[in-house]
């Protein structure tokens, strides 16, 4: 039986690469995004457009389109990065990052709970910038805080979904050369996606709710 992955934030970068990786494995991929890129439309994925993780109406539309669809893997990848400086904080950008990075994955998961197969997997694409112990440079208030919030939500989810045999992965992709950070990075989106896929392959109930670098290192909280 063909497995199905549902991935958010798929129009470019890591999300597009994850889509292509799972398609290459023979999976059916349902790719959600606000506006699709030509590369996504040509990938062979089933694309659901107009999905904004901050807008309940678009998530209701998404849920309708997923009706009766069995999902073996949910990857919450959609995210945004803004910058704030103490003394000149922009609370609008902080709010926006919480809405997308922390509440967005929670909203998506809530809407697809009934679609998740027994022993499915949920992967949260987070950031080591959400680690309190790893914060040695300060700044990035909205991004750090929203990713820390996502991490703790994922730990709660790991506990709550354990009875259904569903494991939750919390994965930092590395410093990836995407448009979100101006193309600078240590790994390409394809390399990051390959590492993330490996971590998801290794994910089970014994390591559910733990915080991983995509390269296999365990990260501190």
N, C-alpha and C positions, 0 to 999 in steps of 0.2 A: 504494500500500500504506500502511495506517495505521501510523504510528510509535507506539512504546510507551516511556513514561517510567516509571521506578521511583523513587519519592520516599519518604524516611523523615521521621519527625517531622511528620506531616501533619494532626494533629487540630485544630490552630489556628495562628494567627500566620503566619509566612512560609511554612511548609510547606503550609498550607491554601491560601494565596494562589497559590503555585506550582502546586498541583494544579489550581486553577480556571483559571489562565492557560493551562496546556497543554490542558486539556479544551476551553477556548474556541478553541484552535487546531485542534481536531479530532483531537488525540492520544488514544490510550488511556492512561490513567494508572492505575498500580498504586500505591496509597497504603498505606504501612506505618505502624503506630502501635501503642502499647500499648493505649490505650482510645480508641475513636473518638468524636468529637463529633457531635451531630445535623447540623451543617453539613457535615461530611465525608461522613456517610452519605447525605445528600441531594444531594451534588455530582455524582453520576454516575460517580465513580471506582470502580475495583475495589479494595475495601478489604481489607487483610490485618491483622487485629487480633492482639493478644497478642504483638507483636514488641518485645522488649526487647534492645537492641543489646549489652547486657552479658551476656546469657544464651545460651550456645551451643545449648541445647535449642530455644529459640524460633527461633533462626536456622536450625537444621536443618528445623524446620517450615516456615519461610519458603522455604527452598530447595526443599522438596518441592512447595510450592504454585506455585513458579515453574518447575517442570520443563518443559523444552521451550519456554519463553517467550523470545522474542527481544527484547532490550532495546536501544534506540538511545540512551537517555539515563538515566544513574543520577545522582540528586542526593542526596548524603549531607547531610541537613539537621538531623537530630536532635542536640540539644545541651542542656546545662544550664549554669547560671551560679550559682556560690556565691561567698562573699566570705571572705577570711582576712586577719588582721592580724598582722604580725610581732610576736612576743612572746606571742601567743595563737593560734598556728596550729592549725587543726583538720585533722589529716591524714586524717581520714575523708572530709571534703568534697573535699580535694585528690585522694585516690584515686578518689572517685566521678566527678570531672570528667575525670580521665585515662581511666577506663573508658568513659565515654560519648563524650567529645569527641574523643579521640585513637584509642583502640582500637576504639570502635564503628564508625566509618567504615571502618577497615581490615578488621574482621570482615565487615561487610556486603559490601564490594567483593570480598573473598576468596570469599564464598559465591555471588556472582553472576558471577564471572569467565567461566564457561562460557556464561552467558546473553548476555553482551555481544556485540553484532554487530560485524563488522569496521567500522571507522571510526565506532564509537559515541563518545559523549562521557561523561565523568565530571566532575561538579561537586562540589567540597567547599565547603560553606558554613562559613567560618571566621570570624576576627575580626582586625582590625588590632591588637587587644590581644595577639596572638601575635607581633607585630613587636618585635624587640629594639631596633632603631633608633628606633622610634616610642614607646617606653616613657618617658614624661616625668613619670609620677605615681606609679609603684610600686604596691604592693598587688596584690590579685586574683591571688594566687600560683597557685592551682589552675587558674583560667581561662586566665591568660596562658601558663602552662607547657603546659597541654594543647593549646591552639591552636597554639603554636609546634611542638609534636610533630606535630600534624595536618599543619601546613604542610610539614614536612620529609618526612613520609610521602607526601604528595601529589607532591612533587618526584621522589622515588624512583619512584613509580607512573608519573609522566609518562615517565620514561626506560624503565621496564620494559614499558609498553604501546605505546610508539611503533612497534614492529615490526608491531603489529596495526592501526596507523592510528588508535588511540584517543587522543584528546586529553584532558588533565586540567586543569580550571579550579580555581583557588584564589581564592575570592571572599568578600570582606567585604561584608555587605549594607548597611552603614551603621548609624547609631543608630536602630533601628527600635522604634516604640512598640508593643511586645508585652507580654504578661503577664510574661515572663521578667524584664523590667526595670521592671515597675510601670506600664507604659503610656506612659512618657515616651520621646520620640524625635523625631528630625528628619524622619523619613519614616514613612508608614504601611506596614503589611505589604504592601498591594497595590502601593504605589509601589516598595518594595524588590523585590518579586517581578518587577515589570515591568523594573526595571533589571538584575536578575540574568538574566532571560530574554534581554535584549539582549546581555549579556556572553557568555552561552552560545552565542547565535547567531554571535558573532564568534570563538568559540573554534575553533582548529584546531591542527595540529601545529607551526605557526610560533610560537605563543604558549603552547603547552602547558607547564604547570609554572611559570607566572608568577603573581604575586600581585596581585590587582586589587581595588580598591574598586568596588562595583557601579555607581557613577556614571561609571566609565571611567578613573579615575586609577590609575596604577601605584603600588603600595605598596612601601615599603622592607622588607627582611627584618630 
